[in-house]
Amino acid sequence: MSSMASTKNILFTFSLLVFSIVFFGLSGFDLYLQDMFYNLSEKHWILSPNVEPYKFIFYDGIKKLLILISVLFLFSLAFYKVSTLVRKSRRGILVVVLAAIMVPSITGLLKSNTNMPCPRDVIQYGGLYPETKVWENYPEEVLSRGHQLKCWPAGHASGGFALLSLAFLFKKRKDQYFTIGVALVIGWSMGLYKMIIGDHFFSHTFITMVLAWLIILIIARVVKVEKVVE
């Protein structure tokens, strides 16, 4: 038996988070990839933010569905005594509920304080701000505009990546891997949509994924979910 929320996994995920921040900050990977979603000759993104049904599927609809799932888990936790199944999975459900609250909240807190631009804010894509790194400050001329940017990490995709916590509802490794795979597909679908409309760089979504997993592992460690059955 082993645990996903082991100290070794938590330290590895934290190291991956730090490495990712440094790598994407120093490399030009984000701009290289984002160029694929921007029509340089006509100066617009390949998909407008208001085009349906994409907006409903990948933004409004999925957002409401994730909130509904979180509320249902919260209610099941409140009435765990009336259901044997819920009672047996109580710790796993607690991880899911806490992740649904903490992953978007911590991501939102970072967005409010890092003052990082979205792709559409960057000069290369018709914006007014220079591309920057999360550890850098803007030049005085830019700071004097007084406008706070809120694009790092990716808030919308954080809701999808919070679903990684569903893995802790299962005891068998193969069930956990399947659940993680489904959560990654949902999280990246949400993140890719925001990249295509110019709201986020690839690094914003990747770092959000790693950050979400780190938060979930720490929650699971605190809640003390039972170990995995191989």
C-alpha positions as CSV (number, residue, x, y, z in Angstrom):
1,M,0.0,0.0,0.0
2,S,1.1,3.6,-0.6
3,S,-0.4,7.1,-0.5
4,M,-0.7,9.7,-3.2
5,A,-0.4,12.3,-0.5
6,S,3.0,11.1,0.7
7,T,5.8,13.5,1.7
8,K,7.7,12.4,-1.4
9,N,4.9,13.3,-3.8
10,I,4.2,16.6,-2.1
11,L,7.9,17.6,-2.4
12,F,8.1,16.5,-6.0
13,T,5.0,18.5,-6.9
14,F,6.3,21.6,-5.1
15,S,9.6,21.2,-7.0
16,L,7.8,20.8,-10.3
17,L,5.8,24.0,-9.5
18,V,9.0,26.0,-8.8
19,F,10.7,24.6,-11.9
20,S,7.7,25.4,-14.1
21,I,7.6,29.0,-12.9
22,V,11.3,29.5,-13.7
23,F,11.2,27.6,-17.0
24,F,8.2,29.4,-18.5
25,G,9.6,32.7,-17.2
26,L,12.9,32.3,-18.9
27,S,11.8,30.6,-22.1
28,G,9.9,32.0,-25.0
29,F,7.6,28.9,-25.1
30,D,4.5,30.9,-24.2
31,L,4.8,33.4,-27.0
32,Y,5.7,30.7,-29.5
33,L,2.6,28.7,-28.7
34,Q,0.3,31.7,-28.3
35,D,1.2,32.9,-31.9
36,M,-0.7,29.8,-33.2
37,F,-4.0,31.2,-31.7
38,Y,-3.5,34.8,-33.0
39,N,-4.0,36.0,-36.6
40,L,-1.0,38.4,-36.9
41,S,-2.1,39.8,-40.3
42,E,-5.7,40.6,-39.3
43,K,-4.9,41.3,-35.6
44,H,-7.4,39.1,-33.8
45,W,-7.7,35.8,-31.9
46,I,-8.9,32.8,-33.9
47,L,-11.9,32.6,-31.7
48,S,-13.9,35.4,-30.2
49,P,-14.8,35.1,-26.5
50,N,-18.6,35.5,-27.2
51,V,-19.0,32.9,-29.9
52,E,-21.5,30.2,-29.0
53,P,-21.8,27.3,-28.4
54,Y,-18.1,27.4,-27.3
55,K,-18.7,30.0,-24.7
56,F,-21.5,28.0,-23.1
57,I,-19.6,24.6,-23.3
58,F,-16.2,25.7,-22.1
59,Y,-17.1,28.7,-19.9
60,D,-20.6,29.4,-18.6
61,G,-22.0,25.8,-18.8
62,I,-19.0,24.0,-17.3
63,K,-18.6,26.6,-14.6
64,K,-22.2,26.1,-13.5
65,L,-21.8,22.3,-13.7
66,L,-18.7,22.4,-11.4
67,I,-20.5,24.5,-8.9
68,L,-23.4,22.1,-8.9
69,I,-21.1,19.1,-8.4
70,S,-19.4,20.9,-5.5
71,V,-22.8,21.7,-3.8
72,L,-23.9,18.1,-4.2
73,F,-20.8,16.8,-2.5
74,L,-21.2,19.4,0.3
75,F,-24.8,18.2,0.9
76,S,-23.7,14.5,0.9
77,L,-21.1,15.3,3.5
78,A,-23.7,17.1,5.6
79,F,-26.0,14.1,5.6
80,Y,-23.3,11.3,5.7
81,K,-24.9,9.5,8.6
82,V,-27.9,8.4,6.5
83,S,-25.8,6.7,3.8
84,T,-23.3,3.9,4.3
85,L,-21.6,4.6,1.0
86,V,-21.1,8.3,1.9
87,R,-20.0,7.4,5.5
88,K,-17.3,5.1,4.1
89,S,-16.1,7.8,1.7
90,R,-16.4,10.7,4.1
91,R,-12.7,11.6,4.2
92,G,-12.5,11.5,0.4
93,I,-15.6,13.7,0.0
94,L,-14.1,16.1,2.5
95,V,-11.0,16.4,0.3
96,V,-13.2,17.1,-2.8
97,V,-15.2,19.8,-1.0
98,L,-12.1,21.5,0.4
99,A,-10.4,21.3,-2.9
100,A,-13.4,22.9,-4.6
101,I,-13.2,25.8,-2.2
102,M,-9.4,26.2,-1.8
103,V,-8.0,25.6,-5.3
104,P,-10.1,28.4,-7.0
105,S,-9.7,30.6,-3.9
106,I,-5.9,30.4,-3.7
107,T,-5.6,30.8,-7.5
108,G,-7.8,33.9,-7.3
109,L,-5.7,35.3,-4.5
110,L,-2.6,34.9,-6.6
111,K,-4.3,36.4,-9.6
112,S,-5.2,39.5,-7.6
113,N,-1.6,40.1,-6.4
114,T,0.8,39.0,-9.2
115,N,-0.2,41.8,-11.7
116,M,0.5,39.6,-14.7
117,P,-0.9,40.3,-18.2
118,C,-3.1,38.1,-20.3
119,P,-2.0,37.5,-23.9
120,R,-4.5,40.1,-25.1
121,D,-2.8,42.7,-22.8
122,V,0.6,42.1,-24.3
123,I,2.0,44.6,-26.9
124,Q,2.7,41.7,-29.3
125,Y,-1.0,41.0,-29.5
126,G,-2.3,44.5,-29.6
127,G,-2.2,45.2,-25.9
128,L,-0.5,48.0,-23.9
129,Y,1.8,46.0,-21.6
130,P,5.2,44.4,-22.1
131,E,5.5,40.7,-21.6
132,T,7.0,40.1,-18.2
133,K,8.0,37.5,-15.6
134,V,6.1,36.8,-12.4
135,W,9.2,37.9,-10.3
136,E,9.7,41.2,-12.2
137,N,8.2,44.6,-11.7
138,Y,6.8,46.7,-14.6
139,P,8.7,49.9,-15.6
140,E,7.6,53.0,-13.7
141,E,5.8,54.3,-16.9
142,V,3.6,51.2,-16.9
143,L,3.0,51.2,-13.1
144,S,1.8,54.8,-13.3
145,R,-1.3,53.6,-15.3
146,G,-2.6,52.2,-12.0
147,H,-4.4,49.3,-13.6
148,Q,-4.1,45.9,-11.8
149,L,-3.8,42.9,-14.2
150,K,-5.2,39.6,-13.0
151,C,-4.1,36.8,-15.3
152,W,-1.6,34.6,-13.5
153,P,-2.4,31.8,-12.8
154,A,-5.5,30.6,-14.7
155,G,-8.7,31.0,-12.5
156,H,-11.2,29.4,-14.8
157,A,-9.2,26.2,-15.4
158,S,-8.6,25.9,-11.6
159,G,-12.2,24.8,-11.2
160,G,-11.6,21.9,-13.6
161,F,-8.3,20.9,-12.0
162,A,-9.9,20.9,-8.6
163,L,-11.7,17.7,-9.9
164,L,-8.3,15.9,-9.5
165,S,-9.4,15.6,-5.9
166,L,-12.0,13.0,-7.0
167,A,-9.2,10.5,-7.2
168,F,-9.3,10.4,-3.4
169,L,-12.8,8.9,-3.5
170,F,-11.3,5.6,-4.8
171,K,-9.0,3.1,-3.1
172,K,-7.8,1.2,-6.2
173,R,-4.9,2.7,-8.2
174,K,-6.5,2.1,-11.6
175,D,-9.7,3.9,-10.5
176,Q,-7.6,6.8,-9.3
177,Y,-5.7,7.0,-12.6
178,F,-8.9,7.0,-14.6
179,T,-10.4,9.8,-12.5
180,I,-7.2,11.8,-12.8
181,G,-7.3,11.4,-16.6
182,V,-10.9,12.6,-16.8
183,A,-10.2,15.6,-14.6
184,L,-7.1,16.5,-16.7
185,V,-9.2,16.4,-19.9
186,I,-11.8,18.8,-18.3
187,G,-9.2,21.1,-16.9
188,W,-7.2,21.4,-20.1
189,S,-10.4,21.8,-22.2
190,M,-11.2,24.8,-20.1
191,G,-7.6,26.1,-20.2
192,L,-7.2,25.6,-23.9
193,Y,-10.4,27.6,-24.6
194,K,-9.1,30.5,-22.6
195,M,-5.8,30.3,-24.5
196,I,-7.6,30.3,-27.9
197,I,-9.5,33.5,-27.0
198,G,-6.4,35.3,-25.7
199,D,-7.2,35.1,-22.0
200,H,-4.3,32.9,-20.8
201,F,-0.8,31.7,-21.9
202,F,0.0,27.9,-21.8
203,S,2.1,28.5,-18.7
204,H,-0.8,30.0,-16.8
205,T,-2.8,26.7,-17.2
206,F,0.1,24.4,-16.7
207,I,1.1,26.1,-13.4
208,T,-2.5,26.1,-12.3
209,M,-2.6,22.3,-12.8
210,V,0.5,21.7,-10.8
211,L,-0.6,24.2,-8.1
212,A,-4.1,22.5,-7.9
213,W,-2.5,19.1,-7.4
214,L,-0.2,20.4,-4.7
215,I,-3.1,22.0,-2.8
216,I,-5.1,18.7,-3.1
217,L,-2.2,16.6,-1.9
218,I,-1.7,18.8,1.1
219,I,-5.5,18.7,1.9
220,A,-5.5,14.9,1.6
221,R,-2.5,14.7,3.9
222,V,-4.2,16.8,6.5
223,V,-7.5,14.9,6.2
224,K,-5.6,11.6,6.3
225,V,-7.3,9.7,3.5
226,E,-6.8,5.9,3.7
227,K,-3.9,4.4,1.7
228,V,-4.3,2.9,-1.8
229,V,-5.0,-0.8,-2.5
230,E,-3.0,-1.9,-5.5
